[in-house]
Amino acid sequence: MSKDTNNKVENEILSGQELNELLQIRRDKLTELQEKGKDPFQITKYDTTHRSKDIIDNFESLEGEEVKIAGRIMTKRNMGKASFCHISDRDGQIQSYVRKDQIGDESYDEFKHYDLGDIVGITGVIFKTQKGEISVKAREVILLSKSLQILPEKYHGLKDMDTRYRQRYLDLIVNPEVKDTFLKRSKIIKEIRSFLDGREFLEVETPVLLSIPGGAAAKPFDTHHNALDLPMHLRISLELPLKRLIVGGFERVYEIGRVFRNEGLSIRHNPEFTLLELYQAYTDYYGMMEITESLIRSVAQNVLGTTTVIYDDVEIDLGKPFEKLTMVDAIKKYADIDFNTIKTDDEAHALAKKHDVHIEKHYKKGEIIEAFFEKFAEENLVQPTFIMDYPVEVSPLAKRKPEDPAYTERFELFITKREFANAFSELNDPIDQRSRFKYQEELKAAGDEEANSVDDDFLMALEYGMPPTGGLGIGVDRLIMLLTDSYSIRDVLLFPTMKPKAE
């Protein structure tokens, strides 16, 4: 196989032997450059003046000017004494026209031997070709880094999802829409911060390693602190440390942080994910509803320029007021079952058996209500809907409704049949909180690995007095999935958790 391999050969489906030969050719080219004293890996910097998008967007004012650009060669056509290539930088791609009589015989011969994937710096003049493509006429081309691997070919691309997730760097190189998703991710998180900062919330950081994990129903990752000889856990929630800060006098706090839950992998779940939690003193879950709706609407408008988004071919309207339903009313609406007529745990168990709803023997009426909701109502919640007033048994940290203590002032926001937010009027009664923790301990003793533990330090904080407070948690990754029309959570995580690949 010729050392001067052209792009067409590299774009064919290759056998293992042919692939190895092409990889060796690239290494041979590097060795030859190094022997000439032109090792690209010895170059430490290259000062650019413009990026591709700058040039294309401002062509009329920049035409005829000399610029310095840098990026990865994505296409290349050698045509005798003149060649074309497209280079990709942070913002997109731009064409360069490279002529032998402009850059010199030696440099042009070296350029002809550059490969797709090589990173180059180009100095040249902005112009428009006869076909109308904005380009840079090269005066100098410098190899800045040699690619020793072969990029996926142009027409079939990198489509295997397992490879895309494992080699995200390669996914970003060859799939421009993937880069756009992660640019939007950054903008979404920035807009969340801007919204909350504008409402005088204070951003804080709380511990990732905890001696007692709490604030959510989830199984933690366990570890050990050698110096202290203590079992510790990665946090499953941000809640309890943030509430301590409310006790301490910070009236509005939030954190955007990674949390860790020892659970399975799915299109909706990754063992580590990004969570937003905020707490505001002197408000309740209605105040949290207003913040939730306003925040999501503001982020969509400022990042996407619209409050109407398409997710999985369904139009979702984030601009109109979100629907509100109690959990009991949602079950009645979608299953025609009225839990207001069910008075005892035994009646609830009998109803579950009648409707083939899976429950555990120790479940009380409140837990059975949630099971009915998950089976019959959740799949109908496509447009934004607040589901309110959760049973106390499934809401260990939420304040009871004064007019009906069997339920709490809690809501979850559902969109596209998925939970996006969880919020409540925070339980600030330390005596009630201790009894709820004890019930959670009973559940844990009965085998529920996701039940909360008693956190005596948190109870001590409540005993000093926490004002009436509203709290909210939003799954940031799920919000990004919605706003970028991404099917799987792995599509919005740069480095999703993957099972090690077999050798």
N, C-alpha and C positions, 0 to 999 in steps of 0.2 A: 504493500500500500504506500503510495507516495507521501513524502513528508509534507508536501504542500497540499494538505487535505482541504477540499473546499466545503462550503456550507452544505451543499446538497448531500454529500456523503454523510455528514454528521446528522442530517435530518432524516436519514433512513433508519428503519428498525435494524439493529445490529446484533450479530451473534456475540457470544461471550468472548470469543477470540478476537473478533474485530474490535470490540469495545476495548479490550486490553491493549490492542495495538494503537488505537487512537489515544488512549491515556498515556501510553509510552511516548508517542509522538509529541504530546504537549510537554512532557518532562524533558525530552530531548531539546525542544525549542528553548526551554528555560536554561538548560545547561549551556547551550550555544550562546545565549545572551550573557550569561554569567562569565563565560570564557572571554567574551569581548569587553568585559568590564561594564556591562549594561544591565546588571541585575536589578529588576524592577523592585524587588523587596528591600533594596537599599535606599529607595526614595522615602523620605520621611514626611514630606508635605507637598501640597500643590494648592496654590491660591487661585480660587475661582472668582470671577466677577459676576456671573449670572447663572441662573438655572434655566432649564428648558421652558418652563411655564412663563418665566419673566420675559424671555425672548419672544415667544409666540404671542403673548398677550400685548406686548408693547412693540410689535414689529415696526409700525410706522415711525415711531420716534427713534428706534434703534437701528434701522436699516443703514448699512454701510459702516457701522461702528465695529471696532475690534473687541472681542470678548474672549474670556477664558472659561471653558466649561469642562466638566469631568463627569464620567459615568461609565456604565458597563455596556460593552458592545452587545447588542441584541440581534441585529441583522448586519450583513456585510456582503457587498457585491463588488468583486474585483473585475474591472473591465479595462485591461491593458494599462494605459498610462493614467487612468482616472478610476476612482472607486467611490462608492457610497457606503455609508454605515449609519445605523441608528444607535444612539447611545441613550441609556436610561439613567436618570438621576432621581432624586427624591420626589420631584414633582411631576415626572412624566418622561416623554421621549422627544428627541429632536434629531434631525438628520444632519450629517456632516458630509461635505463633498471634499474628497481628498485627491489632489492632483500631484503627479510626480514632479512637474516643473515648479510647483509651489513649495513642497516640503523637502525636495532634494532626492537624489537617486537612492542613497543608502537608507534614509528614513522611510522612503516609499516601499523599498524592498522589505524592510522589517514590518511595515504596516500590513503588507499583503500576507504575511505569515501570522498575523495576530488571529486569535480564535474568538468565537462567540463566548461571551462570559468574561473576557479580559476587560480590565478597567483601565481607561485611558484618560489623559488630559489633552484637550484640544484648544489651541489658540487660533482664532480666525475671524473672518468678517461675516457679518449677518447679511444674507441676501435671500432672494426667492428664486427658485428654479423655474425653468420654462413650464413645468407642470403645475406651478403655483405652490410648491411646498417650501415653507420657511426653513432655511438651512444655515449652516455655518461652513463657509469656505475656508478649509484648514490652511494655516500657514505653518503650523507645527503640531505634531502628534507625539505624545510621550506615553509609553507604557508604564502605568503606575502599579499594576498588580497582575500577575499571571494566573489565569484560571486553569487549574490542573484537572478539573472535572468537566464533564460535558453537560450542558444545559438540556433539559427536555426539549424535544424538537417542536418547532413552531406550530404545526397544525394539530397534533394530538395533545400537546401540552402536558402539564402535570395534573392528572385528574384523579389518581388513586388517593382516596381520602386518608388512608392510614399513612401514606408517605407524606402527604401535605401536612398533617398534624405533627409528625415526627420531625420533619425537616422544614420547619416553618420558614427558615431563611430562603429555601429554594422556592417555596410557595409564593413568598413575597416578590421574588425576582421575576417569576414567569407569569404570575396572575395579578395584573394591576388592580382588579376589583377587590382583591384581598387586602392590599395595602390601603385602599379607600375605606374599607370597614374599620381598620384599626386607626386611621386618621380620625374617622367619625367617633370612635370610642374615646379617644383623647379629648375631642371637642365636647362630647357629652359630659364627661367627668368634670371638665373645666366649667361648663355651664351649670352643673349641679352646685359646684363650689360658689360660683358667682351669685346664683340665686340665694343660697343660704347666707353668704356673706352680706348680701344686700338686705337681709332681714335680721342682721346683727347677731347671727349665730357665730360661736367661737369654735374653730376647728381644733381638735385635740388629738393626742395619741394615747392609747391605752395598751396595757401589756398583752402580748401574744401568748406568753407562757403563764399558765395559771395553776394554782394548787387545787382549785375547785372550778370546773367548767360549769357555766350556767347561762341562763338567758334564753335558752331554746331547747326544744325536744330533739336531741341529736346525740349520736354516739361520738365521743371525742377520740382523737389520736392521743395515745399515752406515751410518755417519755420519762426520763429520769434525770434529775439534776445531781451530778456526781458530787460536787463540792458540798452541797447541802444535804446530800443523801435523802432526797425527797422525790416522791412520785409527782410528776407534773403533767399538764395536758395542754395541747394547743387549743386556743379559744374557739368555741363554737358560735359565739355571739359577741357583740360589743356592749350589751345592755347594762350589765350590773356595774362595771366601772364608770360608765357615763352617768348612771343614776347617782352614784356616790358624789360626782361632781355637782349635780343639782343640789344635793344635800349641802355641799360645801359652799354654795352661793353663786355658782355660775348658772345663770338662769336660762341660757340657750347654748347648747353644745351639740357638736356633731363630729362624727368620724367616718371617713371612707377608708375601709381597711379589709385586709384579707382575713377570712375566717376558714376554719377547717372542720370538716365533718366526715367521720369514718363510715362512709356509705358507698353504695355502688355507683357505677358510671352509667349515664344515659344521655339522651339528647338534652335533658333539662338539668342534669346534675354532674358536677365535678367536685372531687373531694376538697379542693380549695377554690374559693370564689370570692368576689368582691361584694361587700355589703356596705350600705349607707345606713347609719343609725343616727337619729337626732332626738333630742329631748328639750322640751320647752316648759318652763314653770308657769303656773297660773293659767293653764288651758287644759282642754280635755280632748277626747277622741274626735269630736266635731272640728276642733281646731286643727287636728292632724289630717282630717279629710280635706280641709281647705288647702293645707300646705301640699299634700300629696297631689291633688288635682292641679293646683297652680304650678307646682314644680315640673310635673311631667309635660304639661301644656307649654310651659315656657321653654323647656329644653328642646322639645320638638320644633317649636317655632324658630328658635335661635340657631339651631344646628341644621335643620332640614328646610327651613323657610315655609313650613306648612304644619298644620295640626291634623291633617288627614294623611294617614300612612297606609301602605299596602303591606299586609303580612300574610304570606302563604296564599296569595291571590284573593285575600279578603280585605275590603276597605275598613279601616278602623278609624273612627272619628274621635279624636282626642279634644276637639274644640267645644263640643256641647257638654252640658252638665252630666257628670257620671251618675248612673242609676244607683239607687240605694235600696237594699233589701235586707231584712233580718234573716238570719240563717233559717229560722223556723218558717218564715214566709216563703223563702226560696224553695224549701222542701215542699211546701204546700202548693206552690206555683208549678213546679216541674214534676212532682210525683203524686200530687193530690192526697198527701198524708199530712194531717194536722197534729203536730206534737203538743199543741196546747190541750188536747184532750187526753194525753197520756200522763198519768199522775205518778206512777211508781216505776222503779227500776224493773220489776218483774214484767209489767205491761210492755215496757220498751224492749225487753229481751224477747217476749212473745212476738212483737211486731217485727223485729229483726228476723226471726225465724220464718215468719210468714212471707216476708219479701226477699228472703235469701240474701240478707246482708251479713257479711262476715264480721263477727265481733269476738272479743275475748270474754271468758267467763266472768272476769272481775269488772267488766265495764258497768258504769252507772249510766243513767238516762242521758246525761250530757254527752258522754263519749259516743253513745249510740246515735244521738242526733247528728254529731259530726260525721259518723260513718254513713248515715243516710244522705247527708248533704254531698259527700264525696261521690257516692254512687249515682245519685239521681239528678243533682243540680249543677255540679261543677262543669260538666261537659256542655252546658247550655250558655255559659257566661263568656260570650265572644266579645261583645262591646264592653267598654269599661263599666264595672259594677262593683260597688262597695257592698260586701256582705258583712252585716253588723250583728252585734249582740251574741257572741259566742257563749256556750255553756261554761260555767265556772270550772268544771272538771278538766277542760282542755285549755284553760287560760290561767296558769298558776301565777302570773305576774300582773294581771289586769284587775282593775277596780270593779267591784260588783255594781250592778244597776240598783240604785236605791229603791226603786219601785218593784223590782223583781230580782232578789238576790241570787236566784239560780242561774242568772246570766250576767255577763260582764260587758263593760263599755269597751268593746274590742271590735275592730273590723279588719278584714283583709280585702285588698283590691284584686279583682280578677279581670284579665284581658286575654283574649284568645285562649280561653279555657285554662289559663295558668295563673297562679298566684304571683303578684308583683310586689305587694306591700303588705305589711302586718303592723297594726298599730293599736294602741289602747290608751284609755285614761289609766295612768300608772297606779298600781296598788301602793299606797303610802301608809297603810295601817300595819305596823310591825307585828301585831298579834295575829291578825288574819294571815299575813304573809308567812309566819312561822307554821301555822296550821296547814297552809297549802303546801309548803315545803315538806312537811311530814307526810302528807298524802302522796307526794311525789316519791318520797323514800319508800313508802309502802309499795308503790308501783314498781320501783327498782328491785325491791326484795322479791316481788312476784315475777321478775324476769324481764322487765322493761328496761333495756339498756339505754334508752333515750330519755328516761325520766330525769328530772332535776335532782340535785343534791341540796342538802341544807347548807346555806352559806351564812355562818354565824356573824362574820364581819359585816356582810351586807345588812343583816338584820340589826346589828348594832348601829349602823349608819342610819337606818330608818327610825330607830328609837330616838335619835337626836332630832328628828323631824325633817320630813321632805314635803315641800309645798305641793298642792295639787299640780299634777304634771301630765302632759301628753307626750307620748313617745311613738316613734315611727321607725320601721326598718324597711328598706327597699333593696331588692336584689338588683344590683347595678348591671350585672351581666345579662339578666333577663330583659331589663329595660333596653340595653344596647341591642339585644337580639331583635326586639320589637322595632326599634328605630332604623335598623339596617336590614330588615327582612332576612334574618339569619335563622336557619332551621335548627341548628344544634348549638349548644353552649360552646362546643369546641370551636365553632366558627368565629367566636368573639374573644377567645382566649389565645394569646400568642403562643403559649406553651401549655396546652392541656395535659392533664395526667394521662399517661399511656402505660400499658403493660409492657415490660421490657421485651424487645423483639428477640425471638429465638435465633440463635446463631445458625 
